[in-house]
Amino acid sequence: MSGFLIIYKRQSGEYQIVEYDGEDGHRAALNQRLALESEGELTEMEFEIAALSSDSLESIKKTHSRYFHGKEVQFIALQ
């Protein structure tokens, strides 16, 4: 199942999304979230970091639609 990492800026609604494909995609997304949180750069009150698992991005956009009302941007470079 694919994993999705979402970095969401609460104030502006801007977001960055990264998809991790493959059988361990959900683990890769979670590990990246934990790494970002431990670095502390994006854990300020204005950012929310979520790691989600789903069969598709379209499903994530339906179930977690609040993350997708703003503009997609790139806050940081991720693999």
The first five atom37 places (N, CA, C, CB, O) and aatype in JSON, in Angstrom:
{
  "aatype": [12, 15, 7, 13, 10, 9, 9, 18, 11, 1, 5, 15, 7, 6, 18, 5, 9, 19, 6, 18, 3, 7, 6, 3, 7, 8, 1, 0, 0, 10, 2, 5, 1, 10, 0, 10, 6, 15, 6, 7, 6, 10, 16, 6, 12, 6, 13, 6, 9, 0, 0, 10, 15, 15, 3, 15, 10, 6, 15, 9, 11, 11, 16, 8, 15, 1, 18, 13, 8, 7, 11, 6, 19, 5, 13, 9, 0, 10, 5],
  "atom_mask": [
    [1, 1, 1, 1, 1],
    [1, 1, 1, 1, 1],
    [1, 1, 1, 0, 1],
    [1, 1, 1, 1, 1],
    [1, 1, 1, 1, 1],
    [1, 1, 1, 1, 1],
    [1, 1, 1, 1, 1],
    [1, 1, 1, 1, 1],
    [1, 1, 1, 1, 1],
    [1, 1, 1, 1, 1],
    [1, 1, 1, 1, 1],
    [1, 1, 1, 1, 1],
    [1, 1, 1, 0, 1],
    [1, 1, 1, 1, 1],
    [1, 1, 1, 1, 1],
    [1, 1, 1, 1, 1],
    [1, 1, 1, 1, 1],
    [1, 1, 1, 1, 1],
    [1, 1, 1, 1, 1],
    [1, 1, 1, 1, 1],
    [1, 1, 1, 1, 1],
    [1, 1, 1, 0, 1],
    [1, 1, 1, 1, 1],
    [1, 1, 1, 1, 1],
    [1, 1, 1, 0, 1],
    [1, 1, 1, 1, 1],
    [1, 1, 1, 1, 1],
    [1, 1, 1, 1, 1],
    [1, 1, 1, 1, 1],
    [1, 1, 1, 1, 1],
    [1, 1, 1, 1, 1],
    [1, 1, 1, 1, 1],
    [1, 1, 1, 1, 1],
    [1, 1, 1, 1, 1],
    [1, 1, 1, 1, 1],
    [1, 1, 1, 1, 1],
    [1, 1, 1, 1, 1],
    [1, 1, 1, 1, 1],
    [1, 1, 1, 1, 1],
    [1, 1, 1, 0, 1],
    [1, 1, 1, 1, 1],
    [1, 1, 1, 1, 1],
    [1, 1, 1, 1, 1],
    [1, 1, 1, 1, 1],
    [1, 1, 1, 1, 1],
    [1, 1, 1, 1, 1],
    [1, 1, 1, 1, 1],
    [1, 1, 1, 1, 1],
    [1, 1, 1, 1, 1],
    [1, 1, 1, 1, 1],
    [1, 1, 1, 1, 1],
    [1, 1, 1, 1, 1],
    [1, 1, 1, 1, 1],
    [1, 1, 1, 1, 1],
    [1, 1, 1, 1, 1],
    [1, 1, 1, 1, 1],
    [1, 1, 1, 1, 1],
    [1, 1, 1, 1, 1],
    [1, 1, 1, 1, 1],
    [1, 1, 1, 1, 1],
    [1, 1, 1, 1, 1],
    [1, 1, 1, 1, 1],
    [1, 1, 1, 1, 1],
    [1, 1, 1, 1, 1],
    [1, 1, 1, 1, 1],
    [1, 1, 1, 1, 1],
    [1, 1, 1, 1, 1],
    [1, 1, 1, 1, 1],
    [1, 1, 1, 1, 1],
    [1, 1, 1, 0, 1],
    [1, 1, 1, 1, 1],
    [1, 1, 1, 1, 1],
    [1, 1, 1, 1, 1],
    [1, 1, 1, 1, 1],
    [1, 1, 1, 1, 1],
    [1, 1, 1, 1, 1],
    [1, 1, 1, 1, 1],
    [1, 1, 1, 1, 1],
    [1, 1, 1, 1, 1]
  ],
  "atom_positions": [
    [[0.84, -1.18, 0.0], [0.0, 0.0, 0.0], [0.89, 1.24, 0.0], [-0.96, 0.0, 1.22], [1.89, 1.29, 0.71]],
    [[0.54, 2.21, -0.77], [1.32, 3.44, -0.87], [1.22, 4.26, 0.41], [0.85, 4.28, -2.06], [0.21, 4.23, 1.12]],
    [[2.27, 4.98, 0.67], [2.29, 5.91, 1.78], [2.37, 7.32, 1.24], [0.0, 0.0, 0.0], [2.98, 7.57, 0.2]],
    [[1.75, 8.24, 1.95], [1.74, 9.64, 1.54], [2.17, 10.5, 2.71], [0.34, 10.06, 1.02], [1.66, 10.37, 3.82]],
    [[3.1, 11.38, 2.46], [3.55, 12.34, 3.46], [2.97, 13.69, 3.07], [5.12, 12.39, 3.58], [3.15, 14.14, 1.94]],
    [[2.28, 14.31, 4.0], [1.69, 15.63, 3.74], [2.27, 16.62, 4.74], [0.14, 15.58, 3.84], [2.25, 16.39, 5.95]],
    [[2.8, 17.71, 4.21], [3.23, 18.83, 5.03], [2.25, 19.95, 4.75], [4.74, 19.25, 4.73], [2.14, 20.42, 3.61]],
    [[1.55, 20.37, 5.77], [0.45, 21.32, 5.62], [0.71, 22.56, 6.46], [-0.89, 20.66, 6.04], [0.97, 22.48, 7.66]],
    [[0.64, 23.7, 5.81], [0.82, 24.98, 6.51], [-0.57, 25.52, 6.88], [1.61, 26.02, 5.63], [-1.33, 25.95, 6.01]],
    [[-0.88, 25.48, 8.14], [-2.24, 25.81, 8.6], [-2.7, 27.2, 8.18], [-2.3, 25.69, 10.1], [-3.83, 27.37, 7.72]],
    [[-1.87, 28.18, 8.34], [-2.27, 29.56, 8.1], [-2.65, 29.83, 6.65], [-1.17, 30.5, 8.51], [-3.65, 30.5, 6.38]],
    [[-1.87, 29.32, 5.72], [-2.12, 29.63, 4.3], [-2.87, 28.51, 3.57], [-0.8, 29.89, 3.61], [-3.44, 28.75, 2.5]],
    [[-2.87, 27.3, 4.13], [-3.49, 26.17, 3.44], [-2.59, 25.53, 2.4], [0.0, 0.0, 0.0], [-3.01, 24.59, 1.72]],
    [[-1.37, 26.03, 2.25], [-0.44, 25.44, 1.3], [-0.01, 24.07, 1.79], [0.8, 26.36, 1.09], [0.02, 23.8, 3.0]],
    [[0.3, 23.21, 0.85], [0.7, 21.86, 1.23], [1.74, 21.3, 0.27], [-0.51, 20.94, 1.29], [1.85, 21.72, -0.89]],
    [[2.49, 20.34, 0.77], [3.41, 19.55, -0.04], [3.05, 18.09, 0.2], [4.94, 19.84, 0.33], [2.8, 17.69, 1.34]],
    [[3.0, 17.33, -0.85], [2.69, 15.91, -0.72], [3.74, 15.09, -1.45], [1.27, 15.6, -1.27], [4.15, 15.43, -2.56]],
    [[4.15, 14.02, -0.81], [5.13, 13.1, -1.4], [4.54, 11.71, -1.31], [6.53, 13.19, -0.68], [4.08, 11.29, -0.25]],
    [[4.56, 10.98, -2.43], [4.05, 9.61, -2.44], [5.21, 8.63, -2.39], [3.18, 9.36, -3.7], [6.21, 8.79, -3.09]],
    [[5.05, 7.62, -1.55], [6.03, 6.54, -1.43], [5.33, 5.27, -1.89], [6.58, 6.41, 0.05], [4.48, 4.73, -1.19]],
    [[5.71, 4.8, -3.07], [5.09, 3.61, -3.66], [5.65, 2.34, -3.06], [5.3, 3.61, -5.17], [6.67, 2.34, -2.36]],
    [[4.97, 1.26, -3.35], [5.49, -0.06, -3.01], [4.92, -0.62, -1.72], [0.0, 0.0, 0.0], [4.19, 0.04, -0.99]],
    [[5.3, -1.83, -1.48], [4.82, -2.6, -0.34], [5.13, -1.92, 0.99], [5.42, -3.98, -0.35], [4.33, -1.99, 1.92]],
    [[6.28, -1.26, 1.08], [6.67, -0.59, 2.32], [6.52, 0.93, 2.24], [8.1, -0.93, 2.65], [7.13, 1.66, 3.02]],
    [[5.7, 1.39, 1.31], [5.49, 2.83, 1.15], [4.96, 3.5, 2.4], [0.0, 0.0, 0.0], [5.37, 4.61, 2.73]],
    [[4.06, 2.82, 3.09], [3.49, 3.4, 4.31], [4.57, 3.57, 5.38], [2.36, 2.51, 4.84], [4.55, 4.55, 6.13]],
    [[5.5, 2.63, 5.45], [6.61, 2.73, 6.42], [7.55, 3.87, 6.06], [7.39, 1.4, 6.49], [8.02, 4.6, 6.94]],
    [[7.83, 4.01, 4.78], [8.73, 5.08, 4.33], [8.13, 6.46, 4.66], [9.0, 4.96, 2.81], [8.85, 7.36, 5.1]],
    [[6.83, 6.61, 4.44], [6.17, 7.88, 4.75], [6.22, 8.16, 6.25], [4.7, 7.87, 4.26], [6.51, 9.29, 6.66]],
    [[5.95, 7.16, 7.06], [5.99, 7.33, 8.51], [7.4, 7.65, 8.98], [5.47, 6.08, 9.2], [7.59, 8.53, 9.83]],
    [[8.39, 6.95, 8.47], [9.78, 7.22, 8.85], [10.2, 8.64, 8.48], [10.72, 6.21, 8.19], [10.92, 9.29, 9.23]],
    [[9.76, 9.11, 7.32], [10.1, 10.47, 6.9], [9.41, 11.48, 7.83], [9.68, 10.72, 5.43], [10.02, 12.49, 8.19]],
    [[8.17, 11.22, 8.2], [7.46, 12.11, 9.13], [8.2, 12.19, 10.46], [6.01, 11.62, 9.35], [8.41, 13.27, 11.0]],
    [[8.58, 11.05, 10.99], [9.29, 11.02, 12.27], [10.63, 11.75, 12.18], [9.52, 9.58, 12.72], [11.03, 12.45, 13.12]],
    [[11.32, 11.6, 11.06], [12.6, 12.3, 10.86], [12.39, 13.81, 10.82], [13.27, 11.83, 9.55], [13.15, 14.56, 11.43]],
    [[11.36, 14.25, 10.11], [11.08, 15.69, 10.04], [10.7, 16.25, 11.4], [9.96, 15.96, 9.03], [11.11, 17.35, 11.77]],
    [[9.91, 15.49, 12.15], [9.52, 15.94, 13.48], [10.72, 16.02, 14.42], [8.46, 15.02, 14.07], [10.81, 16.93, 15.25]],
    [[11.65, 15.07, 14.3], [12.82, 15.09, 15.18], [13.76, 16.24, 14.84], [13.56, 13.76, 15.1], [14.46, 16.75, 15.71]],
    [[13.79, 16.64, 13.57], [14.62, 17.78, 13.16], [14.06, 19.09, 13.73], [14.71, 17.87, 11.63], [14.81, 20.02, 14.0]],
    [[12.75, 19.14, 13.89], [12.12, 20.3, 14.49], [11.87, 21.48, 13.58], [0.0, 0.0, 0.0], [11.23, 22.44, 13.98]],
    [[12.37, 21.42, 12.35], [12.24, 22.56, 11.44], [10.78, 22.88, 11.09], [13.02, 22.29, 10.16], [10.4, 24.04, 11.0]],
    [[9.97, 21.84, 10.91], [8.59, 22.06, 10.49], [7.56, 21.78, 11.59], [8.28, 21.18, 9.31], [6.36, 21.77, 11.32]],
    [[7.99, 21.58, 12.79], [7.05, 21.23, 13.85], [6.54, 22.46, 14.61], [7.69, 20.27, 14.81], [5.94, 22.33, 15.68]],
    [[6.77, 23.61, 14.07], [6.21, 24.82, 14.66], [4.69, 24.74, 14.58], [6.74, 26.11, 13.95], [4.15, 23.88, 13.88]],
    [[4.01, 25.6, 15.3], [2.55, 25.58, 15.33], [1.91, 25.76, 13.95], [2.06, 26.67, 16.25], [0.78, 25.32, 13.74]],
    [[2.62, 26.39, 13.03], [2.01, 26.66, 11.74], [1.99, 25.47, 10.78], [2.72, 27.8, 11.09], [1.27, 25.48, 9.79]],
    [[2.78, 24.43, 11.07], [2.86, 23.26, 10.19], [2.27, 22.03, 10.84], [4.29, 23.0, 9.8], [2.34, 21.83, 12.05]],
    [[1.69, 21.2, 10.0], [1.2, 19.89, 10.42], [1.83, 18.88, 9.47], [-0.39, 19.81, 10.4], [1.84, 19.09, 8.26]],
    [[2.35, 17.79, 10.01], [2.97, 16.75, 9.19], [2.17, 15.47, 9.4], [4.49, 16.54, 9.57], [1.98, 15.02, 10.53]],
    [[1.69, 14.89, 8.3], [0.88, 13.68, 8.39], [1.44, 12.6, 7.49], [-0.59, 13.97, 8.03], [1.89, 12.88, 6.37]],
    [[1.43, 11.37, 7.96], [1.79, 10.2, 7.16], [0.54, 9.34, 7.04], [3.0, 9.39, 7.8], [0.0, 8.89, 8.05]],
    [[0.09, 9.12, 5.83], [-1.15, 8.39, 5.58], [-0.91, 7.24, 4.62], [-2.23, 9.33, 5.03], [-0.02, 7.3, 3.78]],
    [[-1.71, 6.2, 4.75], [-1.65, 5.05, 3.84], [-2.94, 4.96, 3.06], [-1.4, 3.73, 4.62], [-4.03, 5.18, 3.6]],
    [[-2.82, 4.65, 1.79], [-4.01, 4.52, 0.95], [-3.65, 3.83, -0.35], [-4.64, 5.9, 0.69], [-2.48, 3.7, -0.71]],
    [[-4.68, 3.4, -1.05], [-4.47, 2.8, -2.36], [-4.23, 3.84, -3.45], [-5.67, 1.94, -2.73], [-3.7, 3.53, -4.51]],
    [[-4.63, 5.12, -3.17], [-4.44, 6.16, -4.19], [-4.48, 7.55, -3.58], [-5.51, 6.04, -5.27], [-5.03, 7.76, -2.49]],
    [[-3.9, 8.5, -4.29], [-3.95, 9.89, -3.87], [-5.38, 10.41, -3.91], [-3.04, 10.75, -4.75], [-5.77, 11.22, -3.07]],
    [[-6.15, 9.96, -4.87], [-7.54, 10.38, -4.97], [-8.33, 10.03, -3.71], [-8.2, 9.75, -6.2], [-9.16, 10.81, -3.25]],
    [[-8.07, 8.86, -3.15], [-8.73, 8.45, -1.91], [-8.33, 9.37, -0.76], [-8.39, 6.99, -1.57], [-9.17, 9.77, 0.04]],
    [[-7.04, 9.68, -0.68], [-6.55, 10.59, 0.38], [-7.22, 11.96, 0.24], [-5.0, 10.73, 0.31], [-7.6, 12.57, 1.24]],
    [[-7.35, 12.43, -0.98], [-7.97, 13.73, -1.2], [-9.43, 13.74, -0.76], [-7.86, 14.13, -2.66], [-9.96, 14.79, -0.38]],
    [[-10.1, 12.6, -0.82], [-11.49, 12.52, -0.36], [-11.56, 12.4, 1.16], [-12.21, 11.32, -1.01], [-12.35, 13.1, 1.8]],
    [[-10.75, 11.53, 1.73], [-10.84, 11.28, 3.17], [-10.19, 12.37, 4.02], [-10.21, 9.95, 3.49], [-10.57, 12.55, 5.18]],
    [[-9.23, 13.09, 3.47], [-8.51, 14.13, 4.2], [-8.52, 15.43, 3.39], [-7.05, 13.69, 4.51], [-7.48, 16.06, 3.2]],
    [[-9.68, 15.81, 2.93], [-9.83, 16.93, 1.99], [-9.35, 18.26, 2.56], [-11.27, 17.05, 1.58], [-8.99, 19.15, 1.79]],
    [[-9.35, 18.42, 3.86], [-8.93, 19.71, 4.43], [-7.49, 20.06, 4.08], [-9.1, 19.69, 5.93], [-7.12, 21.24, 4.09]],
    [[-6.67, 19.06, 3.79], [-5.28, 19.31, 3.43], [-5.12, 19.86, 2.01], [-4.48, 18.04, 3.59], [-4.04, 20.32, 1.65]],
    [[-6.15, 19.8, 1.21], [-6.01, 20.08, -0.23], [-6.8, 21.28, -0.72], [-6.42, 18.88, -1.0], [-7.15, 21.35, -1.9]],
    [[-7.09, 22.22, 0.15], [-7.84, 23.41, -0.28], [-6.93, 24.52, -0.78], [-8.68, 23.92, 0.86], [-7.37, 25.39, -1.53]],
    [[-5.69, 24.49, -0.37], [-4.74, 25.53, -0.77], [-3.94, 25.12, -1.99], [0.0, 0.0, 0.0], [-4.31, 24.22, -2.74]],
    [[-2.84, 25.81, -2.16], [-1.94, 25.61, -3.3], [-0.86, 24.58, -2.94], [-1.29, 26.95, -3.73], [-0.35, 24.57, -1.82]],
    [[-0.53, 23.72, -3.9], [0.57, 22.77, -3.68], [1.89, 23.49, -3.91], [0.43, 21.53, -4.61], [2.09, 24.12, -4.94]],
    [[2.79, 23.37, -2.94], [4.1, 24.01, -3.0], [5.15, 23.01, -2.56], [4.14, 25.29, -2.13], [4.83, 21.89, -2.17]],
    [[6.4, 23.41, -2.62], [7.48, 22.57, -2.11], [8.17, 23.34, -0.98], [8.51, 22.18, -3.24], [8.91, 24.29, -1.23]],
    [[7.93, 22.91, 0.25], [8.56, 23.54, 1.41], [10.0, 23.09, 1.55], [7.78, 23.22, 2.67], [10.89, 23.9, 1.8]],
    [[10.22, 21.79, 1.4], [11.56, 21.22, 1.53], [11.76, 20.13, 0.48], [11.79, 20.64, 2.95], [10.78, 19.56, -0.02]],
    [[12.99, 19.85, 0.15], [13.3, 18.8, -0.81], [13.27, 17.46, -0.09], [14.69, 19.05, -1.49], [13.94, 17.27, 0.92]],
    [[12.49, 16.54, -0.61], [12.37, 15.19, -0.04], [12.64, 14.17, -1.14], [10.97, 14.97, 0.6], [12.46, 14.44, -2.32]],
    [[13.06, 12.99, -0.72], [13.35, 11.91, -1.67], [12.1, 11.2, -2.06], [14.35, 10.91, -1.09], [12.14, 10.26, -2.85]]
  ]
}
